[in-house]
Amino acid sequence: MKVGIIGVTGYGGIELLRWLKNHPYIEVAYLGSHSQAGLDIADVYPHLQGQLEYVSDTQLQEINADVIAEKVELVFLSLPSGISSSLVPNLLEKDLKVIDLAGDFRIRDASIHEQWYKKQAPDRRSQSQGVYGLTEFNRADVAKASFVSNPGCYPTSVALGLAPLLLHDLIEAKGIIIDAKSGTSGAGRGAAVGTLFSEVQESIHAYKIGAHQHTPEIEQFLADVTGKDVLTTFTPHLVPMTRGILSTMYGQLTDKAREMNLTSDSLQEFYQGFYEKEKFVRIHKSGDFPKTKFVYGTNFCNIGVYVEERTERVIVVSAIDNMVKGAAGQAIQNMNVMYGWDEATGIDNIPLIP
């Protein structure tokens, strides 16, 4: 099948291109770039030289829906927020299947989108066609979809960590605290003072405190799957590494959990059973917790859990590679589901150590 990538010169786009080399059913037939049309992709990224036999046209193209529709069946969009919203309606009108890695179509409520993203909400007709692509929970809807809005990196790590607890009424839906730490690739490839080596190296800082746009996405998804009004305090941090997200989440035990005498061991067994059929979610043994290195360069989400009996809190730690499970890998996982292929096709590998 022929696919295209719009925004291929960004980190998310180039990660998609790298992974698609491993996919036995895919030919990449279109590479789109707003800023570098006319160049060969290997001139922009020299590490690709001699590796692009699966790409039928390596020249970066202008973004034109008519041209794209002639070349491919499905297109991935890996663009900064605010750009996809103007492209997706035209692509859908051409009967293309679309997987969007940006945040434009994740939030259903237009006023909430505009409040958090500080940008005009996208076309509601296209919004209504989209499916939120957290594969482990929305697999059936993704399988029928023509348009998938890929989840954000932080929401992926948080939702996979918290959803089992909320679904089974083991923690309170309000008062959840999320402390998340990300590598610099999550900020994209564009030049910015905040991601310069001299600014990031030997330092860690919180950012967008109380204002990060992934907050309503997290709350919307958790409310959707649980039917509860979820309220979180989410604080992201930037740490001096390239890839990875480590999210530590805290929730207060419910009366039900107390009556069950929930312990760390029993909670670990519960998570193990909840995710036992999920290829890309791995639960650590009781008392053991993930590191970002354990998922580096993979589509895995590793989760460790703990019940702090003294404070009657559950602590959940999750780790993902923000460029893979938080972006390109999950997008390909969703494509596999859309076409009825084995979910792990093209994205099953071993983490990089060291």
C-alpha positions as a Markdown table, in Angstrom:
| # | Residue | x | y | z |
|---|---|---|---|---|
| 1 | Met | 0.0 | 0.0 | 0.0 |
| 2 | Lys | 1.2 | 3.5 | -0.8 |
| 3 | Val | 1.4 | 6.1 | 1.9 |
| 4 | Gly | 2.6 | 9.7 | 2.3 |
| 5 | Ile | 4.0 | 11.8 | 5.1 |
| 6 | Ile | 3.3 | 15.5 | 5.4 |
| 7 | Gly | 5.8 | 17.2 | 7.6 |
| 8 | Val | 8.5 | 14.6 | 7.1 |
| 9 | Thr | 11.4 | 16.9 | 7.9 |
| 10 | Gly | 10.3 | 17.2 | 11.6 |
| 11 | Tyr | 11.2 | 14.8 | 14.2 |
| 12 | Gly | 7.9 | 13.0 | 14.2 |
| 13 | Gly | 7.9 | 12.7 | 10.4 |
| 14 | Ile | 11.4 | 11.4 | 10.1 |
| 15 | Glu | 10.7 | 8.9 | 12.8 |
| 16 | Leu | 7.7 | 7.7 | 10.8 |
| 17 | Leu | 9.9 | 7.3 | 7.7 |
| 18 | Arg | 12.5 | 5.3 | 9.7 |
| 19 | Trp | 9.9 | 2.9 | 11.0 |
| 20 | Leu | 8.1 | 2.4 | 7.7 |
| 21 | Lys | 11.3 | 0.9 | 6.3 |
| 22 | Asn | 10.5 | -2.2 | 8.4 |
| 23 | His | 6.9 | -2.5 | 7.2 |
| 24 | Pro | 6.4 | -5.3 | 4.7 |
| 25 | Tyr | 3.1 | -3.9 | 3.2 |
| 26 | Ile | 4.1 | -0.2 | 2.8 |
| 27 | Glu | 5.6 | 1.8 | 0.0 |
| 28 | Val | 6.2 | 5.5 | 0.8 |
| 29 | Ala | 5.2 | 7.4 | -2.3 |
| 30 | Tyr | 5.0 | 11.0 | -1.1 |
| 31 | Leu | 7.1 | 13.1 | 1.2 |
| 32 | Gly | 5.6 | 16.6 | 1.9 |
| 33 | Ser | 7.4 | 19.6 | 3.3 |
| 34 | His | 6.2 | 23.2 | 3.8 |
| 35 | Ser | 9.7 | 24.6 | 4.0 |
| 36 | Gln | 12.1 | 22.4 | 2.0 |
| 37 | Ala | 10.2 | 21.3 | -1.1 |
| 38 | Gly | 12.5 | 20.5 | -4.0 |
| 39 | Leu | 15.2 | 19.0 | -1.8 |
| 40 | Asp | 16.0 | 15.3 | -1.5 |
| 41 | Ile | 15.1 | 13.9 | 1.9 |
| 42 | Ala | 18.6 | 12.4 | 2.2 |
| 43 | Asp | 20.1 | 15.9 | 1.7 |
| 44 | Val | 18.1 | 17.1 | 4.7 |
| 45 | Tyr | 18.9 | 14.0 | 6.7 |
| 46 | Pro | 22.2 | 12.5 | 5.4 |
| 47 | His | 21.8 | 9.4 | 7.7 |
| 48 | Leu | 19.2 | 8.2 | 5.2 |
| 49 | Gln | 21.7 | 7.8 | 2.3 |
| 50 | Gly | 21.4 | 4.4 | 0.7 |
| 51 | Gln | 18.5 | 3.4 | 3.0 |
| 52 | Leu | 15.4 | 4.5 | 1.0 |
| 53 | Glu | 14.6 | 1.6 | -1.4 |
| 54 | Tyr | 11.1 | 1.6 | 0.1 |
| 55 | Val | 10.5 | 5.2 | -0.9 |
| 56 | Ser | 9.5 | 5.6 | -4.6 |
| 57 | Asp | 10.1 | 9.4 | -4.7 |
| 58 | Thr | 12.6 | 10.8 | -2.3 |
| 59 | Gln | 12.2 | 14.5 | -3.4 |
| 60 | Leu | 10.3 | 16.6 | -1.0 |
| 61 | Gln | 7.0 | 17.9 | -2.5 |
| 62 | Glu | 4.8 | 20.9 | -2.0 |
| 63 | Ile | 1.6 | 20.1 | -0.1 |
| 64 | Asn | -1.2 | 19.7 | -2.6 |
| 65 | Ala | -4.2 | 17.5 | -1.8 |
| 66 | Asp | -4.9 | 16.7 | -5.5 |
| 67 | Val | -1.3 | 15.5 | -6.0 |
| 68 | Ile | -1.3 | 13.5 | -2.8 |
| 69 | Ala | -4.6 | 11.8 | -3.7 |
| 70 | Glu | -3.1 | 10.6 | -7.0 |
| 71 | Lys | -0.1 | 9.0 | -5.3 |
| 72 | Val | -1.2 | 7.5 | -2.0 |
| 73 | Glu | -4.1 | 5.8 | -0.1 |
| 74 | Leu | -3.2 | 7.0 | 3.4 |
| 75 | Val | -1.4 | 10.0 | 4.6 |
| 76 | Phe | 0.3 | 10.7 | 7.9 |
| 77 | Leu | 0.4 | 14.4 | 9.1 |
| 78 | Ser | 3.3 | 15.3 | 11.4 |
| 79 | Leu | 2.9 | 19.1 | 11.6 |
| 80 | Pro | 2.9 | 21.8 | 14.3 |
| 81 | Ser | -0.4 | 22.4 | 16.0 |
| 82 | Gly | -2.7 | 24.7 | 14.0 |
| 83 | Ile | -1.7 | 23.5 | 10.5 |
| 84 | Ser | -3.4 | 20.2 | 10.2 |
| 85 | Ser | -6.8 | 21.7 | 10.7 |
| 86 | Ser | -6.6 | 23.4 | 7.3 |
| 87 | Leu | -5.4 | 20.3 | 5.5 |
| 88 | Val | -7.5 | 17.5 | 6.9 |
| 89 | Pro | -10.9 | 18.5 | 5.4 |
| 90 | Asn | -9.4 | 18.6 | 1.9 |
| 91 | Leu | -7.6 | 15.3 | 2.3 |
| 92 | Leu | -10.8 | 13.6 | 3.6 |
| 93 | Glu | -12.7 | 15.0 | 0.6 |
| 94 | Lys | -10.3 | 13.2 | -1.6 |
| 95 | Asp | -11.2 | 9.9 | 0.1 |
| 96 | Leu | -7.8 | 9.6 | 1.6 |
| 97 | Lys | -7.3 | 7.9 | 5.0 |
| 98 | Val | -5.6 | 10.3 | 7.4 |
| 99 | Ile | -3.6 | 9.8 | 10.6 |
| 100 | Asp | -2.8 | 13.1 | 12.3 |
| 101 | Leu | 0.0 | 13.3 | 14.9 |
| 102 | Ala | -0.8 | 16.9 | 15.8 |
| 103 | Gly | -3.2 | 18.1 | 18.5 |
| 104 | Asp | -5.7 | 19.9 | 16.3 |
| 105 | Phe | -8.5 | 17.4 | 16.4 |
| 106 | Arg | -8.0 | 15.8 | 19.8 |
| 107 | Ile | -10.3 | 18.1 | 21.9 |
| 108 | Arg | -14.0 | 17.9 | 20.9 |
| 109 | Asp | -15.2 | 21.0 | 22.6 |
| 110 | Ala | -14.2 | 24.1 | 20.5 |
| 111 | Ser | -14.1 | 26.5 | 23.4 |
| 112 | Ile | -11.8 | 24.2 | 25.4 |
| 113 | His | -9.5 | 23.7 | 22.4 |
| 114 | Glu | -9.2 | 27.5 | 22.0 |
| 115 | Gln | -8.7 | 28.0 | 25.7 |
| 116 | Trp | -5.7 | 25.6 | 25.9 |
| 117 | Tyr | -4.2 | 25.8 | 22.4 |
| 118 | Lys | -4.8 | 29.6 | 22.0 |
| 119 | Lys | -5.8 | 28.9 | 18.4 |
| 120 | Gln | -9.0 | 28.7 | 16.5 |
| 121 | Ala | -10.7 | 25.3 | 16.8 |
| 122 | Pro | -10.7 | 23.2 | 13.6 |
| 123 | Asp | -13.7 | 22.4 | 11.3 |
| 124 | Arg | -16.3 | 20.5 | 13.4 |
| 125 | Arg | -17.3 | 18.3 | 10.4 |
| 126 | Ser | -13.8 | 16.8 | 10.2 |
| 127 | Gln | -13.7 | 16.6 | 14.0 |
| 128 | Ser | -16.8 | 14.4 | 14.0 |
| 129 | Gln | -15.2 | 12.0 | 11.5 |
| 130 | Gly | -12.1 | 11.5 | 13.7 |
| 131 | Val | -11.4 | 8.7 | 16.1 |
| 132 | Tyr | -9.0 | 9.3 | 19.1 |
| 133 | Gly | -6.3 | 6.7 | 18.5 |
| 134 | Leu | -5.2 | 5.4 | 21.8 |
| 135 | Thr | -5.1 | 1.9 | 20.3 |
| 136 | Glu | -5.4 | -0.2 | 23.4 |
| 137 | Phe | -8.7 | 1.4 | 24.3 |
| 138 | Asn | -10.2 | 2.5 | 21.0 |
| 139 | Arg | -9.2 | -0.4 | 18.8 |
| 140 | Ala | -12.7 | -1.2 | 17.5 |
| 141 | Asp | -13.3 | 2.4 | 16.5 |
| 142 | Val | -9.9 | 2.8 | 14.9 |
| 143 | Ala | -10.5 | -0.4 | 12.8 |
| 144 | Lys | -13.5 | 1.3 | 11.1 |
| 145 | Ala | -12.0 | 4.8 | 10.9 |
| 146 | Ser | -10.9 | 6.9 | 7.9 |
| 147 | Phe | -9.5 | 9.6 | 10.1 |
| 148 | Val | -7.5 | 9.0 | 13.3 |
| 149 | Ser | -6.3 | 11.7 | 15.6 |
| 150 | Asn | -3.1 | 10.2 | 17.2 |
| 151 | Pro | -2.8 | 10.9 | 21.0 |
| 152 | Gly | -0.2 | 13.2 | 22.4 |
| 153 | Cys | 2.9 | 11.9 | 24.0 |
| 154 | Tyr | 2.1 | 12.9 | 27.6 |
| 155 | Pro | -1.5 | 11.7 | 27.4 |
| 156 | Thr | -0.4 | 8.3 | 26.1 |
| 157 | Ser | 1.9 | 7.7 | 29.0 |
| 158 | Val | -0.7 | 9.0 | 31.5 |
| 159 | Ala | -3.8 | 7.4 | 30.1 |
| 160 | Leu | -2.3 | 3.9 | 29.9 |
| 161 | Gly | -1.2 | 4.4 | 33.5 |
| 162 | Leu | -4.4 | 5.7 | 35.1 |
| 163 | Ala | -7.3 | 4.2 | 33.1 |
| 164 | Pro | -7.3 | 0.8 | 34.8 |
| 165 | Leu | -7.6 | 2.4 | 38.2 |
| 166 | Leu | -10.4 | 4.8 | 37.2 |
| 167 | Leu | -12.3 | 2.1 | 35.2 |
| 168 | His | -12.4 | -0.1 | 38.3 |
| 169 | Asp | -13.1 | 2.7 | 40.8 |
| 170 | Leu | -9.8 | 2.2 | 42.7 |
| 171 | Ile | -8.8 | 5.9 | 42.9 |
| 172 | Glu | -10.8 | 9.1 | 43.2 |
| 173 | Ala | -11.5 | 10.8 | 39.8 |
| 174 | Lys | -10.6 | 14.2 | 41.2 |
| 175 | Gly | -7.3 | 15.3 | 42.9 |
| 176 | Ile | -5.1 | 13.2 | 40.6 |
| 177 | Ile | -1.5 | 14.6 | 40.4 |
| 178 | Ile | 0.7 | 13.9 | 37.4 |
| 179 | Asp | 4.4 | 14.7 | 37.4 |
| 180 | Ala | 5.9 | 14.0 | 34.0 |
| 181 | Lys | 9.4 | 14.4 | 32.6 |
| 182 | Ser | 10.3 | 14.5 | 28.9 |
| 183 | Gly | 13.3 | 14.7 | 26.7 |
| 184 | Thr | 13.9 | 17.6 | 24.4 |
| 185 | Ser | 12.7 | 15.9 | 21.1 |
| 186 | Gly | 9.1 | 16.5 | 22.3 |
| 187 | Ala | 9.6 | 20.2 | 21.6 |
| 188 | Gly | 10.3 | 19.5 | 18.0 |
| 189 | Arg | 13.1 | 20.4 | 15.6 |
| 190 | Gly | 12.5 | 24.2 | 15.4 |
| 191 | Ala | 15.2 | 26.4 | 16.9 |
| 192 | Ala | 14.3 | 27.8 | 20.3 |
| 193 | Val | 16.3 | 29.2 | 23.2 |
| 194 | Gly | 14.6 | 26.8 | 25.7 |
| 195 | Thr | 16.0 | 23.7 | 24.0 |
| 196 | Leu | 19.5 | 24.9 | 23.3 |
| 197 | Phe | 22.2 | 22.6 | 24.6 |
| 198 | Ser | 23.5 | 25.3 | 27.0 |
| 199 | Glu | 20.0 | 25.9 | 28.4 |
| 200 | Val | 19.0 | 22.2 | 28.9 |
| 201 | Gln | 22.3 | 20.5 | 29.8 |
| 202 | Glu | 22.8 | 20.0 | 33.6 |
| 203 | Ser | 19.4 | 21.4 | 34.3 |
| 204 | Ile | 15.8 | 20.4 | 34.7 |
| 205 | His | 12.7 | 22.6 | 34.9 |
| 206 | Ala | 9.0 | 22.6 | 35.0 |
| 207 | Tyr | 7.1 | 24.4 | 32.2 |
| 208 | Lys | 3.6 | 25.4 | 31.3 |
| 209 | Ile | 2.5 | 24.9 | 34.9 |
| 210 | Gly | -1.2 | 24.8 | 35.0 |
| 211 | Ala | -1.4 | 25.6 | 31.3 |
| 212 | His | -0.2 | 22.6 | 29.3 |
| 213 | Gln | -2.5 | 21.8 | 26.3 |
| 214 | His | -2.3 | 18.1 | 27.1 |
| 215 | Thr | -4.3 | 18.6 | 30.3 |
| 216 | Pro | -7.8 | 18.7 | 28.7 |
| 217 | Glu | -6.8 | 15.8 | 26.4 |
| 218 | Ile | -5.9 | 13.6 | 29.4 |
| 219 | Glu | -9.1 | 14.6 | 31.3 |
| 220 | Gln | -11.3 | 14.1 | 28.2 |
| 221 | Phe | -10.1 | 10.6 | 27.5 |
| 222 | Leu | -10.2 | 9.4 | 31.1 |
| 223 | Ala | -13.8 | 10.8 | 31.4 |
| 224 | Asp | -14.7 | 9.1 | 28.1 |
| 225 | Val | -13.6 | 5.6 | 29.2 |
| 226 | Thr | -14.8 | 5.9 | 32.8 |
| 227 | Gly | -17.9 | 8.1 | 32.6 |
| 228 | Lys | -16.5 | 10.1 | 35.5 |
| 229 | Asp | -15.7 | 13.8 | 35.7 |
| 230 | Val | -11.9 | 13.6 | 36.0 |
| 231 | Leu | -9.8 | 16.5 | 37.3 |
| 232 | Thr | -6.0 | 16.5 | 37.3 |
| 233 | Thr | -3.0 | 18.6 | 38.2 |
| 234 | Phe | -0.5 | 18.0 | 35.4 |
| 235 | Thr | 3.0 | 19.4 | 35.5 |
| 236 | Pro | 5.5 | 18.6 | 32.8 |
| 237 | His | 9.3 | 18.9 | 33.1 |
| 238 | Leu | 12.0 | 19.2 | 30.5 |
| 239 | Val | 15.1 | 17.0 | 31.3 |
| 240 | Pro | 18.5 | 16.8 | 29.5 |
| 241 | Met | 17.9 | 13.8 | 27.4 |
| 242 | Thr | 16.7 | 13.4 | 23.8 |
| 243 | Arg | 14.0 | 10.8 | 24.0 |
| 244 | Gly | 11.6 | 9.4 | 26.6 |
| 245 | Ile | 8.8 | 10.4 | 29.0 |
| 246 | Leu | 8.6 | 9.2 | 32.6 |
| 247 | Ser | 5.2 | 10.0 | 34.2 |
| 248 | Thr | 4.6 | 9.6 | 37.9 |
| 249 | Met | 0.9 | 9.7 | 38.9 |
| 250 | Tyr | -0.7 | 9.9 | 42.3 |
| 251 | Gly | -4.4 | 9.0 | 43.1 |
| 252 | Gln | -6.3 | 8.8 | 46.4 |
| 253 | Leu | -7.7 | 5.3 | 47.2 |
| 254 | Thr | -11.5 | 5.0 | 47.0 |
| 255 | Asp | -13.6 | 3.4 | 49.7 |
| 256 | Lys | -13.9 | 0.3 | 47.4 |
| 257 | Ala | -10.1 | 0.0 | 47.3 |
| 258 | Arg | -9.8 | 0.3 | 51.1 |
| 259 | Glu | -12.5 | -2.4 | 51.6 |
| 260 | Met | -10.5 | -4.6 | 49.2 |
| 261 | Asn | -7.4 | -4.0 | 51.3 |
| 262 | Leu | -5.6 | -3.2 | 48.1 |
| 263 | Thr | -1.8 | -3.8 | 48.3 |
| 264 | Ser | 1.1 | -3.2 | 45.9 |
| 265 | Asp | 1.1 | -6.9 | 45.1 |
| 266 | Ser | -2.6 | -7.2 | 44.4 |
| 267 | Leu | -2.5 | -4.0 | 42.4 |
| 268 | Gln | 0.4 | -5.4 | 40.3 |
| 269 | Glu | -1.6 | -8.6 | 39.6 |
| 270 | Phe | -4.6 | -6.5 | 38.6 |
| 271 | Tyr | -2.6 | -4.5 | 36.1 |
| 272 | Gln | -0.9 | -7.7 | 34.8 |
| 273 | Gly | -4.4 | -9.1 | 34.1 |
| 274 | Phe | -5.8 | -5.9 | 32.7 |
| 275 | Tyr | -3.1 | -5.6 | 30.0 |
| 276 | Glu | -2.2 | -9.3 | 29.5 |
| 277 | Lys | -3.3 | -9.3 | 25.9 |
| 278 | Glu | -1.6 | -6.0 | 25.0 |
| 279 | Lys | 1.6 | -6.5 | 23.1 |
| 280 | Phe | 3.0 | -3.0 | 23.8 |
| 281 | Val | 2.1 | -2.6 | 27.5 |
| 282 | Arg | 4.5 | -4.3 | 29.9 |
| 283 | Ile | 3.8 | -4.4 | 33.7 |
| 284 | His | 6.8 | -4.5 | 36.0 |
| 285 | Lys | 7.0 | -6.9 | 38.9 |
| 286 | Ser | 5.8 | -5.7 | 42.3 |
| 287 | Gly | 8.4 | -3.3 | 43.8 |
| 288 | Asp | 10.1 | -2.7 | 40.4 |
| 289 | Phe | 9.6 | 0.4 | 38.3 |
| 290 | Pro | 10.4 | 1.5 | 34.7 |
| 291 | Lys | 13.2 | 3.6 | 33.4 |
| 292 | Thr | 13.0 | 5.5 | 30.1 |
| 293 | Lys | 15.9 | 3.4 | 28.9 |
| 294 | Phe | 13.8 | 0.3 | 29.1 |
| 295 | Val | 11.6 | 1.6 | 26.3 |
| 296 | Tyr | 14.1 | 3.6 | 24.3 |
| 297 | Gly | 13.5 | 3.4 | 20.6 |
| 298 | Thr | 10.4 | 1.1 | 21.0 |
| 299 | Asn | 6.6 | 1.2 | 21.0 |
| 300 | Phe | 6.4 | -0.1 | 24.5 |
| 301 | Cys | 4.8 | 1.5 | 27.5 |
| 302 | Asn | 6.3 | 0.1 | 30.8 |
| 303 | Ile | 4.3 | 0.5 | 34.0 |
| 304 | Gly | 5.0 | 0.0 | 37.6 |
| 305 | Val | 2.5 | 0.4 | 40.5 |
| 306 | Tyr | 2.7 | 0.9 | 44.3 |
| 307 | Val | 0.1 | 1.3 | 47.1 |
| 308 | Glu | 1.4 | 3.7 | 49.8 |
| 309 | Glu | -0.7 | 2.5 | 52.7 |
| 310 | Arg | 0.5 | 5.3 | 55.0 |
| 311 | Thr | -1.1 | 8.0 | 52.8 |
| 312 | Glu | -3.7 | 5.8 | 51.2 |
| 313 | Arg | -2.5 | 6.7 | 47.7 |
| 314 | Val | -1.7 | 4.7 | 44.6 |
| 315 | Ile | 1.5 | 5.7 | 42.7 |
| 316 | Val | 1.8 | 4.7 | 39.1 |
| 317 | Val | 5.0 | 5.2 | 37.1 |
| 318 | Ser | 4.9 | 4.8 | 33.3 |
| 319 | Ala | 7.7 | 5.1 | 30.7 |
| 320 | Ile | 7.4 | 5.6 | 26.9 |
| 321 | Asp | 9.6 | 6.8 | 24.1 |
| 322 | Asn | 7.8 | 10.0 | 23.1 |
| 323 | Met | 8.9 | 9.6 | 19.5 |
| 324 | Val | 7.6 | 6.1 | 19.1 |
| 325 | Lys | 4.7 | 5.1 | 21.4 |
| 326 | Gly | 4.1 | 8.8 | 21.9 |
| 327 | Ala | 4.1 | 9.6 | 18.1 |
| 328 | Ala | 5.2 | 7.6 | 15.1 |
| 329 | Gly | 5.0 | 4.1 | 16.5 |
| 330 | Gln | 1.4 | 4.5 | 17.8 |
| 331 | Ala | 0.5 | 6.1 | 14.4 |
| 332 | Ile | 1.7 | 2.9 | 12.6 |
| 333 | Gln | 0.0 | 0.7 | 15.2 |
| 334 | Asn | -3.2 | 2.5 | 14.4 |
| 335 | Met | -2.6 | 2.1 | 10.6 |
| 336 | Asn | -2.1 | -1.6 | 11.2 |
| 337 | Val | -5.5 | -1.8 | 13.0 |
| 338 | Met | -7.2 | 0.2 | 10.2 |
| 339 | Tyr | -6.1 | -2.3 | 7.6 |
| 340 | Gly | -6.6 | -5.5 | 9.7 |
| 341 | Trp | -2.9 | -6.3 | 9.9 |
| 342 | Asp | -1.1 | -7.7 | 12.9 |
| 343 | Glu | -0.8 | -4.7 | 15.3 |
| 344 | Ala | 2.9 | -5.1 | 15.8 |
| 345 | Thr | 3.8 | -5.2 | 12.1 |
| 346 | Gly | 6.8 | -3.1 | 11.4 |
| 347 | Ile | 7.1 | -1.8 | 15.0 |
| 348 | Asp | 8.2 | -4.8 | 17.0 |
| 349 | Asn | 11.8 | -4.4 | 18.2 |
| 350 | Ile | 14.1 | -4.6 | 21.3 |
| 351 | Pro | 14.9 | -1.4 | 23.3 |
| 352 | Leu | 18.3 | 0.1 | 22.7 |
| 353 | Ile | 20.8 | -0.6 | 25.6 |
| 354 | Pro | 23.0 | 1.1 | 26.5 |
